[in-house]
Amino acid sequence: MGSAEAQSEALVPELFTHTTAGKAMRASKFGGKLVFAFVYTDWSIPSKRMIDSTFTDPLIKHELSADYENVAINGARKKQFTERYNIHAYPTLLVMDWQGEVIVRTKGYKDVDSFLKTLSKTRSNSRFLRENLDTLSLSANRSNILSLIDSVEYYRDDYEAKNLAKMYLDKKGTDWRDPESMYLIKEYFYLDKKYLKFLSKYHFKFFEIFDSTTIKENLAFNIFINSIDTDKRGRAKFEYKPVRKWFKKHRIEGVDKLENFVKIKYLLWGRGPSVTYSMKLLRDYPETADENVLFASVIRLLISSNRRRIDFDDLIYSVKKSIKEDGTFLRYDVLSLLYYKNGQDSKAREMISLAQSIADNTNQEYVPTLDIISDLIVR
């Protein structure tokens, strides 16, 4: 084990007694306990927060030690495991049986109370835990599909919810003009070309039902991703012409106002995780088309060694231009990191104050990321 890997494993709490998922599953088979897998990465701030807080709580330690075979898996190093279980967000929490079948799955930071609620699902007899998606899809219709998907997302995860949505839409062929089907396309399937083709024809119906700005933003970025090209060195090029062409072809207004939105996603996705990896995330795991992945991209960019020259002024400008009037606290938190990287400490604290104010007004928990990783950012 290399020194970096040894240092990473040393950060994992002692309650994770197994070193591999295979060992945990074998212990589960003979001992009768379920397997709990905590899938993390070194660069994931929510993972670090759970290690430092949730997993140090005496009640959590007791629950996990008494009822589960526990294993912590570094997703950045265990690619085979993350590919098998379609893990693209960190941390991801899995409860599995001894054969490796997932019973409960969730992602993101969990405090003590929310983590206990997650564990409590494993004791449920809900059909959404016990029945497979094929069986659930047979009972799906217009009146219950959204509630079915909500239940699958609650008891399993949004990856399984996406699969159920796709099964439902495929069963309907291309007859998707009802509000329920359009909602599923809006939420899950922008990058699939057959859904883009449908939306291009019926976009006016989408605009009647849903926020048109959000739909246009998602359309613009995903059209850009689908048309992305590389230079001679294999690097992705920023080219907005295909987006303009698509919007003009389908007579959708406002394309020029979306360029900054697309640019910031391009800058952060392309220089955090690779553009290729980002495309894979979007196609295979649509929940990642949100601010959390942009946020993770910035974190990776700031704390990893990178020989390429990054124009942080350009990044700051693009983030600022991408903030809407009712901007979320996460964008301001990202700005605080970028300003700090640029040596503008007072601006960094100003952004944290704005983020805190927004979080307070919307009753959301906010811990400034800069306070956690400032010592890792090289200036």
VEXDREN-2710 file (C-alpha; in Angstrom, 1 decimal):
% VEXDREN-2710
k/r/px/py/pz
1/MET/0.0/0.0/0.0
2/GLY/1.5/3.4/-1.0
3/SER/1.9/6.2/1.5
4/ALA/-1.0/8.2/0.0
5/GLU/-3.3/5.3/0.1
6/ALA/-2.2/4.4/3.7
7/GLN/-2.8/8.0/4.8
8/SER/-6.3/7.8/3.2
9/GLU/-7.2/4.6/4.9
10/ALA/-5.9/5.9/8.2
11/LEU/-8.7/8.6/8.1
12/VAL/-11.4/5.9/8.0
13/PRO/-13.0/5.2/11.4
14/GLU/-12.2/1.9/13.1
15/LEU/-15.8/0.7/13.0
16/PHE/-15.2/-0.1/9.3
17/THR/-13.6/-3.4/10.1
18/HIS/-13.5/-5.0/6.7
19/THR/-10.9/-3.9/4.1
20/THR/-12.9/-5.1/1.0
21/ALA/-16.5/-5.5/0.0
22/GLY/-15.8/-9.2/-0.7
23/LYS/-14.7/-9.8/2.9
24/ALA/-17.7/-8.0/4.2
25/MET/-20.1/-10.1/2.1
26/ARG/-18.5/-13.3/3.2
27/ALA/-18.9/-12.2/6.8
28/SER/-22.5/-11.3/6.0
29/LYS/-23.2/-14.7/4.6
30/PHE/-21.9/-16.6/7.7
31/GLY/-23.0/-14.1/10.3
32/GLY/-26.4/-13.1/9.1
33/LYS/-25.8/-9.3/9.1
34/LEU/-26.3/-7.0/6.2
35/VAL/-23.3/-5.2/4.7
36/PHE/-23.0/-1.4/5.0
37/ALA/-20.6/0.2/2.5
38/PHE/-19.4/3.8/2.8
39/VAL/-18.1/4.8/-0.6
40/TYR/-16.0/7.9/-0.4
41/THR/-13.0/9.8/-2.0
42/ASP/-10.2/11.9/-0.5
43/TRP/-11.4/15.0/-2.3
44/SER/-15.1/14.8/-1.3
45/ILE/-15.8/17.3/1.5
46/PRO/-19.2/15.7/2.4
47/SER/-17.3/12.4/2.9
48/LYS/-14.8/14.0/5.2
49/ARG/-17.6/15.6/7.2
50/MET/-19.3/12.3/7.7
51/ILE/-16.0/10.7/8.8
52/ASP/-15.3/13.5/11.3
53/SER/-18.9/13.9/12.7
54/THR/-21.5/11.3/11.9
55/PHE/-19.3/8.2/12.3
56/THR/-17.9/9.4/15.6
57/ASP/-21.4/9.5/17.2
58/PRO/-21.7/6.8/19.8
59/LEU/-25.2/5.8/18.7
60/ILE/-24.1/5.4/15.1
61/LYS/-21.1/3.4/16.1
62/HIS/-23.3/1.1/18.1
63/GLU/-25.9/0.7/15.4
64/LEU/-23.3/-0.2/12.7
65/SER/-21.2/-2.4/14.9
66/ALA/-24.2/-4.4/16.2
67/ASP/-26.2/-4.9/13.0
68/TYR/-23.9/-4.6/10.0
69/GLU/-20.7/-5.8/8.4
70/ASN/-19.0/-2.5/7.7
71/VAL/-16.6/-1.6/4.9
72/ALA/-15.2/1.8/3.7
73/ILE/-14.3/1.9/0.0
74/ASN/-12.3/4.6/-1.7
75/GLY/-14.2/5.1/-4.9
76/ALA/-11.2/6.9/-6.6
77/ARG/-9.2/3.7/-6.2
78/LYS/-11.8/0.9/-6.5
79/LYS/-13.0/1.6/-10.0
80/GLN/-14.3/-1.9/-10.5
81/PHE/-16.6/-1.5/-7.5
82/THR/-17.9/1.9/-8.6
83/GLU/-18.6/0.8/-12.1
84/ARG/-20.5/-2.3/-10.9
85/TYR/-22.7/-0.2/-8.6
86/ASN/-22.9/2.9/-10.9
87/ILE/-21.4/5.2/-8.3
88/HIS/-20.7/8.7/-9.5
89/ALA/-21.4/10.9/-6.4
90/TYR/-19.6/10.8/-3.1
91/PRO/-20.2/9.8/-0.5
92/THR/-22.6/7.0/-1.6
93/LEU/-24.0/4.8/1.1
94/LEU/-25.0/1.2/0.3
95/VAL/-26.8/-1.4/2.4
96/MET/-26.4/-4.8/0.7
97/ASP/-27.1/-8.5/1.3
98/TRP/-24.4/-11.1/1.3
99/GLN/-24.7/-11.5/-2.4
100/GLY/-24.0/-7.9/-3.0
101/GLU/-27.6/-7.0/-4.0
102/VAL/-28.4/-3.4/-2.9
103/ILE/-31.3/-3.0/-0.5
104/VAL/-31.0/0.7/0.3
105/ARG/-28.9/3.2/-1.5
106/THR/-28.4/7.0/-0.8
107/LYS/-25.8/9.6/-1.4
108/GLY/-24.4/12.8/0.0
109/TYR/-23.7/14.0/3.6
110/LYS/-25.9/12.6/6.3
111/ASP/-26.0/13.9/9.8
112/VAL/-26.9/11.5/12.7
113/ASP/-30.6/11.8/12.4
114/SER/-30.8/11.4/8.6
115/PHE/-28.3/8.5/8.7
116/LEU/-30.4/6.7/11.3
117/LYS/-33.5/7.2/9.1
118/THR/-31.5/5.6/6.2
119/LEU/-30.6/2.6/8.3
120/SER/-34.2/2.2/9.4
121/LYS/-35.3/1.6/5.8
122/THR/-33.4/-1.7/5.9
123/ARG/-35.9/-3.0/8.5
124/SER/-38.9/-2.1/6.3
125/ASN/-41.1/-4.6/4.4
126/SER/-42.0/-2.1/1.7
127/ARG/-42.6/-3.5/-1.7
128/PHE/-40.2/-0.9/-3.1
129/LEU/-37.4/-2.7/-1.4
130/ARG/-38.5/-6.2/-2.1
131/GLU/-39.9/-6.1/-5.7
132/ASN/-37.6/-5.7/-8.7
133/LEU/-38.1/-2.8/-11.2
134/ASP/-39.6/-5.1/-13.8
135/THR/-42.5/-6.0/-11.4
136/LEU/-43.0/-2.4/-10.4
137/SER/-43.0/-1.2/-14.0
138/LEU/-45.9/-3.6/-14.8
139/SER/-48.2/-1.6/-12.4
140/ALA/-47.1/1.8/-13.7
141/ASN/-49.6/4.1/-15.3
142/ARG/-50.3/7.8/-15.7
143/SER/-52.0/8.0/-12.3
144/ASN/-49.3/6.4/-10.2
145/ILE/-45.9/6.7/-12.1
146/LEU/-44.7/9.8/-10.3
147/SER/-45.5/8.3/-6.9
148/LEU/-43.9/5.0/-7.8
149/ILE/-40.7/6.8/-8.9
150/ASP/-40.7/8.9/-5.7
151/SER/-41.0/5.7/-3.6
152/VAL/-38.2/4.0/-5.5
153/GLU/-36.0/7.1/-5.1
154/TYR/-36.8/7.1/-1.4
155/TYR/-36.2/3.4/-0.7
156/ARG/-33.4/2.9/-3.2
157/ASP/-31.9/5.8/-5.1
158/ASP/-32.4/8.2/-8.0
159/TYR/-30.4/5.9/-10.3
160/GLU/-33.0/3.2/-9.9
161/ALA/-35.7/5.9/-10.2
162/LYS/-34.2/6.9/-13.5
163/ASN/-34.3/3.2/-14.7
164/LEU/-38.0/2.9/-13.7
165/ALA/-38.8/6.2/-15.6
166/LYS/-37.0/4.9/-18.7
167/MET/-38.9/1.6/-18.6
168/TYR/-42.2/3.5/-18.3
169/LEU/-41.4/5.9/-21.2
170/ASP/-40.1/3.1/-23.4
171/LYS/-43.4/1.2/-22.8
172/LYS/-45.3/4.2/-24.1
173/GLY/-43.3/4.3/-27.3
174/THR/-43.1/8.0/-28.3
175/ASP/-46.5/9.0/-27.0
176/TRP/-45.2/11.4/-24.4
177/ARG/-47.3/14.5/-24.7
178/ASP/-49.1/14.0/-21.3
179/PRO/-47.7/16.1/-18.4
180/GLU/-46.4/13.0/-16.5
181/SER/-44.2/11.9/-19.4
182/MET/-43.0/15.4/-20.1
183/TYR/-42.0/15.7/-16.4
184/LEU/-40.0/12.5/-16.6
185/ILE/-38.2/13.7/-19.8
186/LYS/-37.5/17.1/-18.2
187/GLU/-36.0/15.5/-15.1
188/TYR/-34.1/12.6/-16.5
189/PHE/-33.4/12.4/-20.2
190/TYR/-32.1/15.5/-21.8
191/LEU/-29.0/13.9/-23.2
192/ASP/-30.8/11.0/-24.9
193/LYS/-31.2/12.1/-28.5
194/LYS/-34.6/10.6/-29.0
195/TYR/-35.9/12.7/-26.1
196/LEU/-34.1/15.8/-27.4
197/LYS/-35.8/15.2/-30.7
198/PHE/-39.2/15.0/-29.0
199/LEU/-38.6/18.1/-26.9
200/SER/-37.5/20.0/-30.0
201/LYS/-40.9/19.3/-31.6
202/TYR/-43.0/20.0/-28.5
203/HIS/-40.9/22.5/-26.6
204/PHE/-43.8/24.9/-26.5
205/LYS/-45.8/22.4/-24.4
206/PHE/-42.9/22.1/-22.0
207/PHE/-42.8/25.9/-21.7
208/GLU/-46.5/26.0/-20.8
209/ILE/-46.0/23.6/-17.9
210/PHE/-42.4/24.1/-16.6
211/ASP/-40.0/27.0/-16.0
212/SER/-38.8/27.9/-19.5
213/THR/-35.5/29.3/-18.3
214/THR/-34.4/26.1/-16.6
215/ILE/-35.4/24.0/-19.6
216/LYS/-33.5/26.3/-21.9
217/GLU/-30.4/26.1/-19.7
218/ASN/-30.4/22.3/-19.7
219/LEU/-31.1/22.2/-23.4
220/ALA/-28.3/24.6/-24.2
221/PHE/-25.7/22.7/-22.1
222/ASN/-26.7/19.2/-23.3
223/ILE/-26.8/20.3/-26.9
224/PHE/-23.3/21.7/-26.4
225/ILE/-22.1/18.4/-24.8
226/ASN/-23.6/16.4/-27.7
227/SER/-21.7/18.5/-30.2
228/ILE/-18.4/18.9/-28.4
229/ASP/-15.2/18.6/-30.4
230/THR/-11.5/18.5/-29.5
231/ASP/-8.4/20.2/-30.7
232/LYS/-5.2/18.5/-32.0
233/ARG/-4.1/17.8/-28.5
234/GLY/-7.4/16.0/-27.7
235/ARG/-8.6/18.9/-25.5
236/ALA/-12.2/19.9/-25.6
237/LYS/-12.9/23.2/-27.4
238/PHE/-15.6/25.7/-26.3
239/GLU/-17.8/26.1/-29.4
240/TYR/-21.3/27.6/-28.9
241/LYS/-22.3/27.7/-32.6
242/PRO/-24.1/24.4/-32.5
243/VAL/-26.3/25.6/-29.6
244/ARG/-27.2/28.8/-31.5
245/LYS/-28.0/26.7/-34.6
246/TRP/-30.2/24.3/-32.7
247/PHE/-32.2/27.1/-31.0
248/LYS/-32.6/29.0/-34.3
249/LYS/-33.7/25.9/-36.1
250/HIS/-36.5/25.3/-33.6
251/ARG/-37.3/28.9/-33.2
252/ILE/-36.5/29.1/-29.4
253/GLU/-35.5/32.6/-28.2
254/GLY/-32.9/33.6/-25.7
255/VAL/-29.9/31.5/-26.8
256/ASP/-27.3/34.3/-26.4
257/LYS/-28.3/34.8/-22.8
258/LEU/-27.4/31.2/-22.0
259/GLU/-23.8/31.3/-23.2
260/ASN/-22.4/32.2/-19.8
261/PHE/-24.4/29.4/-18.2
262/VAL/-22.9/26.9/-20.7
263/LYS/-19.4/28.3/-20.4
264/ILE/-19.2/28.0/-16.6
265/LYS/-20.4/24.4/-16.8
266/TYR/-17.8/23.7/-19.5
267/LEU/-15.0/25.4/-17.5
268/LEU/-15.7/23.6/-14.3
269/TRP/-16.7/20.2/-15.7
270/GLY/-13.9/20.1/-18.1
271/ARG/-11.2/21.0/-15.6
272/GLY/-12.5/19.2/-12.6
273/PRO/-13.5/15.7/-13.7
274/SER/-12.6/15.3/-17.4
275/VAL/-15.1/16.3/-20.0
276/THR/-15.4/12.7/-21.1
277/TYR/-16.1/11.6/-17.5
278/SER/-18.6/14.5/-17.1
279/MET/-20.5/13.3/-20.3
280/LYS/-20.6/9.8/-18.8
281/LEU/-22.0/11.2/-15.6
282/LEU/-24.7/13.1/-17.4
283/ARG/-25.7/10.2/-19.6
284/ASP/-25.7/7.5/-17.0
285/TYR/-26.6/9.3/-13.8
286/PRO/-28.7/12.4/-14.5
287/GLU/-28.8/13.7/-10.9
288/THR/-25.2/14.9/-11.5
289/ALA/-26.4/17.6/-13.8
290/ASP/-26.7/20.0/-10.8
291/GLU/-24.6/22.3/-8.8
292/ASN/-23.2/19.6/-6.6
293/VAL/-21.0/18.2/-9.4
294/LEU/-19.9/21.7/-10.4
295/PHE/-19.0/22.2/-6.7
296/ALA/-17.0/18.9/-6.6
297/SER/-15.2/19.9/-9.8
298/VAL/-14.0/23.2/-8.2
299/ILE/-12.9/21.3/-5.1
300/ARG/-10.9/18.9/-7.2
301/LEU/-9.4/21.7/-9.2
302/LEU/-8.3/23.6/-6.1
303/ILE/-6.7/20.9/-4.1
304/SER/-5.2/18.7/-6.8
305/SER/-1.9/19.2/-8.4
306/ASN/-2.5/20.5/-11.9
307/ARG/0.2/21.6/-14.3
308/ARG/-2.2/23.4/-16.7
309/ARG/-2.6/27.1/-16.2
310/ILE/-6.1/27.9/-15.1
311/ASP/-7.6/31.4/-15.6
312/PHE/-9.3/31.8/-12.2
313/ASP/-10.4/35.4/-13.1
314/ASP/-12.3/33.9/-16.0
315/LEU/-13.8/31.2/-13.7
316/ILE/-14.9/33.9/-11.2
317/TYR/-16.4/36.0/-13.9
318/SER/-18.3/33.1/-15.3
319/VAL/-19.6/31.9/-11.9
320/LYS/-20.8/35.5/-11.1
321/LYS/-22.6/35.8/-14.4
322/SER/-24.3/32.4/-13.9
323/ILE/-25.9/33.4/-10.6
324/LYS/-29.6/34.1/-11.0
325/GLU/-31.5/36.8/-9.0
326/ASP/-32.5/34.1/-6.5
327/GLY/-29.0/32.5/-6.5
328/THR/-28.3/29.6/-4.2
329/PHE/-25.8/29.7/-1.4
330/LEU/-23.7/27.0/-3.2
331/ARG/-22.7/29.3/-6.0
332/TYR/-21.5/32.0/-3.5
333/ASP/-19.6/29.3/-1.6
334/VAL/-17.8/28.3/-4.8
335/LEU/-16.9/32.0/-5.4
336/SER/-15.4/32.2/-1.9
337/LEU/-13.1/29.3/-2.8
338/LEU/-12.1/30.9/-6.1
339/TYR/-11.5/34.3/-4.5
340/TYR/-9.4/32.8/-1.8
341/LYS/-7.3/30.9/-4.5
342/ASN/-6.8/34.3/-6.1
343/GLY/-5.6/35.9/-2.9
344/GLN/-8.7/38.0/-2.4
345/ASP/-9.5/37.0/1.1
346/SER/-11.9/39.9/1.9
347/LYS/-14.0/39.0/-1.2
348/ALA/-13.9/35.4/-0.1
349/ARG/-15.4/36.3/3.3
350/GLU/-18.0/38.5/1.6
351/MET/-19.2/35.6/-0.5
352/ILE/-19.4/33.4/2.6
353/SER/-21.6/36.0/4.3
354/LEU/-23.9/36.1/1.3
355/ALA/-24.1/32.3/1.2
356/GLN/-24.9/32.2/4.9
357/SER/-27.6/34.8/4.5
358/ILE/-29.3/32.8/1.7
359/ALA/-29.0/29.5/3.6
360/ASP/-30.6/31.1/6.7
361/ASN/-33.4/32.5/4.7
362/THR/-34.2/29.1/3.1
363/ASN/-33.7/27.1/6.3
364/GLN/-30.7/25.2/4.9
365/GLU/-27.6/24.1/6.7
366/TYR/-24.4/25.8/5.6
367/VAL/-20.9/25.2/6.6
368/PRO/-18.3/27.3/4.6
369/THR/-16.2/24.9/2.6
370/LEU/-13.3/27.4/2.8
371/ASP/-13.0/26.8/6.6
372/ILE/-12.5/23.1/5.9
373/ILE/-10.1/23.1/3.0
374/SER/-8.2/26.4/3.2
375/ASP/-5.0/24.7/4.3
376/LEU/-5.2/22.4/1.2
377/ILE/-5.4/25.2/-1.3
378/VAL/-2.0/26.3/-2.7
379/ARG/-1.8/30.0/-3.5
END
